């Protein structure tokens, strides 16, 4: 059973990201503020849920949350600032988008950078411990999946409808065969070995 909050009696926003380990596409993050004493037994880490259940819960979270927002950092920004900073920037952008200001922030994982003057706590495996982080993980994952489905229509040979940009064998084989797209993260090890990629755009 997930806990509603880490800190009781304050407006607490949970944050999580999706897409850090992908070879292509943006990284997405979400921030969610749930009502006091909120309970939903179905909420869980998005990785533990079926795709159908994730989309069902997205509708419930968006309906029930006091505030929610999604932040995006594209692959070009990822290449400029690195994926850790990009993930944190996406969370900051999600927090920027909230319609109410939180008093505390709890973040999945063990790395974060201060957001304005707000106190924050990092929680390893927080998406399996706190409802607001689990809710954020569901929003980040589903909105990023929607994005990759749109990009798949542009570049179907990379099979993003199935692998969502992660380093699946079919994805890497397509990179070998066709080269990278404008959506690939060029600072990542696209081929999965020590070979240097030399592609011209």
Order of alpha helices (4+ residues) and beta strands (2+ residues): beta-beta-alpha-beta-alpha-alpha-beta-beta-alpha-alpha-alpha
